[in-house]
Amino acid sequence: MDEQNILITGGCGFVGSNLVRKIKQKYPMSNITVLDNFFTGKRSNLPDDIHIIQASTWDIERWLPKTKGTFDIVFHFGEYSRIVSSFEDIDYVLKTNLHGTTRVLEMCRHWGAKLIYSASSSKFGNNGNDENLSPYAWMKAKGVELIKNYNSWYNLEYEICYFFNVYGPGQITTGDYATVVGIFERQWENNEPLTVVSPGTQSRDFTHIEDIVDGVISAVNKGLNGEWHLRSGITHTIIDVAEMFEHKYDMIPARRGERIDAVQIETDTNIKLDWYPKHLLHKYIKNKIA
């Protein structure tokens, strides 16, 4: 990716900002532009020398030219990314995850750019029916279908990276968009009871942000028009995670749209990408509370 022009939508967010820093470290001659509307991202998440356009993906054509070759690679991470709140925010989810993504794909077509898409593991499970559990899961699944069609219709190059419950430095810890591990960290630091969503036995595959970013970069370099499952391969129940903090916790009511169990998927991601996660959740938490 050295000496290539790279666009990262949502580059000021949790995953995007970690990706920016990793690319600059590994490919210092790359030319990075970030497009972010600061819905959850922050300017302070990135170094001062990164060019940032404060705008939304559905307005991308107002801010960037359609000239072929403007960008070589587009990391499209600038979508709405929460399950429970997507029921109330459905108009915004439609705008970002359907309309915004369509505009990004159109720009990639004009630029001749390769697309790297942050897909969601929320669609897996229950023979594929879990994609209908929430507006968020359904729209993310439709995004994957659209990308594959753009490959068929317009020969768009892509890599689709499925994220599994990402945690680590820079994660959101407050508000509707906070991660489970981030919420527990904040509550632990404030000596508050950890809030475990009932029944607490629901399981998830938690994957460290550094492993996610390394996996994304590995997918770009392979260039296979592939679907990659970036996951730790180890599942924990929510109660298990709370108990790792060695702290008291309270049960709170179940929430609409969330599946019960982490999905076990047979995948050749590790072998084809030569990518193996290095971080373990219990070690991360142990270092936090030490």
C-alpha positions as CSV (number, residue, x, y, z in Angstrom):
1,M,0.0,0.0,0.0
2,D,3.0,2.3,0.0
3,E,2.6,5.2,-2.4
4,Q,-1.0,4.4,-2.9
5,N,-3.9,6.8,-2.4
6,I,-6.2,5.5,0.3
7,L,-9.6,6.6,1.5
8,I,-11.0,5.5,4.9
9,T,-14.6,6.3,5.6
10,G,-15.3,6.4,9.3
11,G,-11.5,6.8,9.9
12,C,-12.0,8.8,13.1
13,G,-13.9,6.0,14.8
14,F,-12.7,3.1,16.9
15,V,-11.6,0.6,14.2
16,G,-10.9,3.3,11.5
17,S,-8.5,5.3,13.7
18,N,-6.6,2.2,14.7
19,L,-6.3,1.2,11.0
20,V,-5.0,4.6,10.0
21,R,-2.2,4.4,12.6
22,K,-1.3,0.9,11.5
23,I,-1.2,1.8,7.8
24,K,1.0,4.8,8.5
25,Q,3.3,2.6,10.6
26,K,3.6,-0.2,8.0
27,Y,3.3,1.9,4.8
28,P,4.7,5.4,5.6
29,M,4.6,6.5,2.0
30,S,0.9,5.9,1.7
31,N,-1.4,8.9,1.1
32,I,-4.4,8.6,3.5
33,T,-7.6,10.7,3.3
34,V,-10.3,10.2,6.0
35,L,-14.0,11.0,5.5
36,D,-15.9,11.1,8.7
37,N,-19.0,12.9,9.9
38,F,-18.0,12.6,13.6
39,F,-21.2,10.7,14.5
40,T,-19.1,8.5,16.9
41,G,-15.6,9.3,15.7
42,K,-13.4,12.2,17.0
43,R,-10.8,14.4,15.3
44,S,-8.6,13.8,18.3
45,N,-8.4,10.1,17.5
46,L,-6.0,10.8,14.7
47,P,-2.6,12.5,14.2
48,D,-2.7,16.1,13.1
49,D,-1.0,15.2,9.7
50,I,-3.9,13.1,8.5
51,H,-6.2,14.8,5.9
52,I,-9.8,14.7,7.2
53,I,-12.9,15.6,5.4
54,Q,-15.8,16.2,7.8
55,A,-18.7,14.9,5.7
56,S,-21.1,12.0,5.4
57,T,-20.9,9.1,2.9
58,W,-24.2,10.0,1.3
59,D,-22.6,13.4,0.3
60,I,-19.3,11.9,-0.8
61,E,-19.7,13.2,-4.4
62,R,-19.9,16.8,-3.1
63,W,-16.4,16.5,-1.6
64,L,-14.4,14.2,-3.8
65,P,-14.0,14.1,-7.6
66,K,-15.0,11.1,-9.7
67,T,-11.8,11.2,-11.6
68,K,-10.4,7.7,-12.3
69,G,-7.4,6.9,-10.1
70,T,-8.3,9.4,-7.4
71,F,-8.1,6.6,-4.9
72,D,-6.6,3.1,-5.2
73,I,-8.1,1.6,-2.1
74,V,-11.2,2.5,-0.1
75,F,-11.8,1.2,3.4
76,H,-15.5,1.6,3.9
77,F,-16.0,1.6,7.7
78,G,-18.3,4.7,7.9
79,E,-21.6,3.0,8.7
80,Y,-23.9,2.8,11.6
81,S,-22.8,0.0,13.9
82,R,-25.1,-0.9,16.7
83,I,-27.9,-3.5,16.9
84,V,-30.2,-2.4,19.8
85,S,-30.4,1.3,19.0
86,S,-31.0,0.7,15.3
87,F,-34.7,0.1,15.9
88,E,-35.1,3.7,17.1
89,D,-32.5,5.1,14.6
90,I,-33.8,3.3,11.5
91,D,-34.0,6.4,9.4
92,Y,-30.4,7.2,10.0
93,V,-29.4,3.6,9.5
94,L,-31.1,3.6,6.1
95,K,-29.3,6.8,5.2
96,T,-25.8,5.6,6.2
97,N,-25.9,1.8,5.6
98,L,-27.9,1.7,2.4
99,H,-27.8,5.1,0.7
100,G,-24.3,6.1,2.0
101,T,-22.8,2.7,1.0
102,T,-24.3,2.9,-2.4
103,R,-22.7,6.2,-3.0
104,V,-19.3,4.9,-1.9
105,L,-19.6,1.9,-4.2
106,E,-20.4,4.3,-7.1
107,M,-17.4,6.4,-6.4
108,C,-15.2,3.2,-6.2
109,R,-16.6,2.3,-9.6
110,H,-15.6,5.7,-11.1
111,W,-12.2,5.6,-9.4
112,G,-11.4,2.0,-10.3
113,A,-10.6,1.6,-6.6
114,K,-10.6,-1.7,-4.6
115,L,-13.2,-1.7,-1.8
116,I,-12.5,-3.1,1.7
117,Y,-15.8,-3.5,3.6
118,S,-16.4,-3.9,7.3
119,A,-19.1,-6.4,7.4
120,S,-20.9,-7.6,10.5
121,S,-21.0,-11.1,12.1
122,S,-24.6,-10.2,13.3
123,K,-26.1,-11.8,10.2
124,F,-24.8,-15.3,10.9
125,G,-26.6,-17.9,12.9
126,N,-30.0,-19.6,12.8
127,N,-29.5,-20.7,9.2
128,G,-29.0,-17.1,8.1
129,N,-32.2,-15.8,9.7
130,D,-30.3,-13.8,12.3
131,E,-29.8,-11.1,9.7
132,N,-33.5,-10.3,10.2
133,L,-33.3,-9.7,14.0
134,S,-32.6,-6.0,13.7
135,P,-32.5,-3.2,11.1
136,Y,-28.7,-3.0,11.6
137,A,-28.1,-6.7,10.9
138,W,-30.4,-6.7,7.9
139,M,-28.9,-3.6,6.2
140,K,-25.3,-4.8,6.8
141,A,-26.3,-8.1,5.1
142,K,-27.7,-6.2,2.2
143,G,-24.5,-4.2,1.9
144,V,-22.6,-7.5,1.4
145,E,-25.1,-8.6,-1.3
146,L,-24.7,-5.2,-3.1
147,I,-20.9,-5.4,-3.1
148,K,-21.0,-8.8,-4.7
149,N,-23.4,-7.6,-7.3
150,Y,-21.1,-4.6,-8.1
151,N,-18.4,-7.1,-8.7
152,S,-20.7,-9.0,-11.1
153,W,-22.1,-5.8,-12.8
154,Y,-19.0,-3.6,-12.8
155,N,-16.0,-5.8,-12.0
156,L,-15.5,-4.1,-8.6
157,E,-12.6,-5.5,-6.6
158,Y,-13.4,-6.1,-3.0
159,E,-12.5,-7.8,0.3
160,I,-15.3,-8.3,2.8
161,C,-14.1,-8.5,6.4
162,Y,-16.5,-9.7,9.1
163,F,-15.8,-8.2,12.5
164,F,-16.6,-10.2,15.7
165,N,-17.2,-8.1,18.8
166,V,-14.2,-5.8,18.6
167,Y,-12.6,-4.5,21.8
168,G,-9.4,-2.7,22.9
169,P,-7.8,0.7,23.1
170,G,-10.0,3.5,21.8
171,Q,-13.3,1.6,22.2
172,I,-16.4,3.6,23.1
173,T,-17.2,3.3,26.8
174,T,-20.3,5.5,27.2
175,G,-23.7,6.0,25.4
176,D,-25.7,3.8,23.0
177,Y,-22.7,3.0,20.9
178,A,-20.4,1.6,23.7
179,T,-19.0,-1.9,23.5
180,V,-19.6,-4.5,26.1
181,V,-16.0,-4.6,27.2
182,G,-15.9,-0.8,27.1
183,I,-18.9,-0.5,29.3
184,F,-17.5,-2.9,31.8
185,E,-14.2,-1.1,31.9
186,R,-15.9,2.2,32.7
187,Q,-18.1,0.7,35.3
188,W,-15.1,-1.0,36.9
189,E,-13.1,2.2,36.9
190,N,-15.9,4.0,38.6
191,N,-16.5,1.2,41.1
192,E,-20.0,0.7,39.8
193,P,-21.7,-2.7,39.4
194,L,-21.2,-4.1,35.9
195,T,-24.5,-4.3,34.0
196,V,-25.0,-7.8,32.5
197,V,-27.8,-8.0,30.0
198,S,-30.1,-10.9,30.9
199,P,-29.8,-13.8,30.8
200,G,-26.0,-13.3,30.8
201,T,-25.4,-16.8,29.3
202,Q,-25.4,-15.4,25.8
203,S,-22.0,-15.9,24.2
204,R,-19.8,-13.8,22.0
205,D,-16.5,-14.1,20.2
206,F,-14.4,-11.1,21.3
207,T,-11.6,-10.0,19.0
208,H,-8.9,-7.5,19.9
209,I,-8.6,-4.4,17.7
210,E,-5.0,-5.1,16.8
211,D,-5.9,-8.5,15.5
212,I,-8.8,-7.0,13.5
213,V,-6.6,-4.4,11.9
214,D,-3.9,-6.9,11.1
215,G,-6.5,-9.1,9.5
216,V,-7.9,-6.3,7.4
217,I,-4.4,-5.4,6.0
218,S,-3.7,-9.1,5.3
219,A,-7.0,-9.3,3.3
220,V,-6.0,-6.2,1.2
221,N,-2.6,-7.7,0.4
222,K,-4.1,-11.0,-0.7
223,G,-6.5,-9.6,-3.3
224,L,-8.8,-12.5,-3.6
225,N,-12.3,-10.9,-3.7
226,G,-12.8,-12.9,-0.5
227,E,-15.0,-13.0,2.6
228,W,-12.8,-13.1,5.8
229,H,-14.0,-14.0,9.3
230,L,-11.8,-12.0,11.7
231,R,-12.4,-13.6,15.0
232,S,-10.5,-14.9,18.0
233,G,-12.1,-18.3,17.8
234,I,-12.8,-18.3,21.5
235,T,-16.3,-17.6,22.9
236,H,-17.2,-16.2,26.3
237,T,-20.6,-15.7,28.0
238,I,-21.3,-12.1,29.1
239,I,-21.3,-13.4,32.8
240,D,-17.8,-14.9,32.1
241,V,-16.6,-11.5,30.9
242,A,-18.0,-9.7,33.9
243,E,-16.4,-12.2,36.3
244,M,-13.0,-11.6,34.6
245,F,-13.2,-8.1,36.2
246,E,-13.4,-9.7,39.6
247,H,-16.2,-7.2,40.4
248,K,-19.8,-7.2,41.4
249,Y,-22.4,-7.1,38.7
250,D,-26.2,-6.6,38.3
251,M,-28.5,-8.2,35.8
252,I,-30.5,-5.9,33.5
253,P,-33.4,-6.7,31.2
254,A,-32.8,-8.4,27.9
255,R,-32.6,-6.2,24.8
256,R,-34.4,-6.6,21.5
257,G,-32.6,-7.8,18.4
258,E,-29.6,-9.6,20.0
259,R,-28.9,-13.2,19.3
260,I,-28.2,-15.6,22.1
261,D,-25.0,-17.5,21.0
262,A,-21.9,-16.7,19.1
263,V,-21.9,-18.4,15.7
264,Q,-19.4,-21.1,15.0
265,I,-18.3,-20.8,11.4
266,E,-16.1,-23.1,9.4
267,T,-13.7,-20.8,7.7
268,D,-10.3,-20.9,5.9
269,T,-9.6,-17.3,6.8
270,N,-6.6,-18.2,9.0
271,I,-4.9,-20.4,6.4
272,K,-5.5,-18.2,3.4
273,L,-4.6,-15.0,5.1
274,D,-1.8,-16.5,7.2
275,W,-3.5,-14.6,10.0
276,Y,-3.8,-15.8,13.5
277,P,-5.2,-13.7,16.4
278,K,-2.6,-12.9,19.1
279,H,-4.6,-11.4,21.9
280,L,-6.8,-13.1,24.5
281,L,-9.6,-11.3,26.3
282,H,-8.8,-12.6,29.8
283,K,-5.3,-11.3,29.5
284,Y,-6.4,-7.9,28.3
285,I,-8.8,-7.6,31.2
286,K,-6.3,-8.9,33.7
287,N,-3.8,-6.2,32.6
288,K,-6.6,-3.6,32.9
289,I,-7.5,-4.4,36.5
290,A,-4.0,-5.2,37.7
